[in-house]
Each structure stands twice: as C-alpha cells, then as structure tokens.
Amino acid sequence: MRSSEKRKRVLRSLVTRSFSALPHSVRKKIPRDITVVFVSLSVSRALNQKYRRQNMPTNVLSFVYDDCAEIFIAPAVVRVE
C-alpha cells in the first residue's frame, strides 16, 4: 500500500471514529460534505490575513456553508505545535 493511501485510510478512520463519538444532537448539525485541504505556509498566511486579519500562518481554518464545510490545515504549523 502506498504511503498516501495509508494516510488517507488513517485520516478517514480517525474522522469516522470522532464523528461516531459525538452525540446525535451534534451529529445532525454537522454539514454532510466536508472537504479537508492541506495547504502550504504561504497559503495559510494568505487565508489567515484575508479572513482573520492576522498576517501569519495558522494551523487550521474552517469555513461552514449551508450544507458543506471546508477545513484548511497547514501541516508545517501543526508539526511545530
């Protein structure tokens, strides 16, 4: 199995277990479609500047829309933390 496939499987398992652990009242409020995007430091900084007015990279940014959500993760920041 390739490394990227293994990471996807581990991430999917983690998300599934985390979601299952939530109470039903919380689960029904979570958007059906969630996109996870891994970004570079420069993209993280640009998003953080645009939406939070902070000129520095951040670990995670999330955006929720009507029926979907996007989560942007900067692995380089997460590793440091």
Backbone torsions as a table, in degrees:
resi	resn	phi	psi	omega
1	MET	NA	135.2	179.9
2	ARG	-72.6	154.9	-177.1
3	SER	-60.2	-42.5	-179.1
4	SER	-65.2	-37.1	177.8
5	GLU	-66.5	-39.3	178.8
6	LYS	-64.2	-43.3	178.8
7	ARG	-61.4	-42.4	178.8
8	LYS	-61.7	-42.4	179.8
9	ARG	-64.3	-42.3	179.2
10	VAL	-65.3	-44.8	179.3
11	LEU	-62.4	-44.2	179.0
12	ARG	-60.6	-42.0	179.2
13	SER	-64.4	-42.9	179.1
14	LEU	-62.4	-45.2	179.8
15	VAL	-64.5	-43.7	-179.7
16	THR	-61.6	-45.7	179.9
17	ARG	-66.2	-40.3	179.5
18	SER	-64.0	-43.5	179.6
19	PHE	-63.1	-42.8	-178.9
20	SER	-64.3	-27.0	-178.3
21	ALA	-77.7	-14.4	-179.0
22	LEU	-76.5	148.1	174.7
23	PRO	-63.5	151.2	-178.6
24	HIS	-56.6	-37.9	-178.5
25	SER	-62.2	-29.3	177.4
26	VAL	-83.9	-42.7	-177.6
27	ARG	-56.9	-39.2	-175.9
28	LYS	-71.0	-13.9	178.5
29	LYS	-92.0	-10.7	-178.2
30	ILE	-79.5	134.2	179.0
31	PRO	-55.1	147.2	-178.0
32	ARG	-68.9	-40.1	-179.4
33	ASP	-108.1	123.2	177.8
34	ILE	-125.7	124.8	178.2
35	THR	-105.8	129.3	177.0
36	VAL	-108.1	126.1	-177.9
37	VAL	-122.9	126.1	175.7
38	PHE	-92.8	126.7	-173.7
39	VAL	-124.1	160.5	177.2
40	SER	-77.1	171.2	177.0
41	LEU	-60.6	-41.4	-177.5
42	SER	-66.3	-39.3	177.6
43	VAL	-68.5	-41.5	177.7
44	SER	-59.6	-43.9	178.8
45	ARG	-63.2	-44.2	-179.0
46	ALA	-63.0	-44.4	178.1
47	LEU	-64.4	-43.0	-179.8
48	ASN	-63.3	-40.0	178.5
49	GLN	-65.6	-45.2	-176.5
50	LYS	-66.5	-44.6	-172.2
51	TYR	-99.3	-21.1	-178.0
52	ARG	-123.6	-2.3	180.0
53	ARG	57.4	36.8	176.4
54	GLN	-121.9	118.7	-174.9
55	ASN	-86.7	63.6	177.3
56	MET	-158.5	151.5	177.9
57	PRO	-67.7	154.0	178.5
58	THR	-129.2	161.8	-176.8
59	ASN	-71.1	-49.5	-175.6
60	VAL	-142.2	137.0	169.4
61	LEU	-126.3	140.1	178.7
62	SER	-132.5	145.4	-179.9
63	PHE	-132.6	128.7	-179.7
64	VAL	-113.5	129.8	177.1
65	TYR	-111.2	-167.9	-176.8
66	ASP	-54.7	-55.6	-174.9
67	ASP	-128.4	14.6	178.7
68	CYS	-149.2	169.6	179.9
69	ALA	-145.5	154.3	174.8
70	GLU	-124.9	136.6	176.9
71	ILE	-123.5	121.5	179.1
72	PHE	-105.2	123.8	-178.3
73	ILE	-119.6	132.0	174.9
74	ALA	-102.6	98.6	-176.4
75	PRO	-55.6	-35.2	-179.1
76	ALA	-63.9	-36.7	178.2
77	VAL	-73.6	-41.9	-179.8
78	VAL	-60.8	-42.0	179.7
79	ARG	-59.3	-41.3	-179.0
80	VAL	-66.5	-38.7	-178.3
81	GLU	-74.8	NA	NA
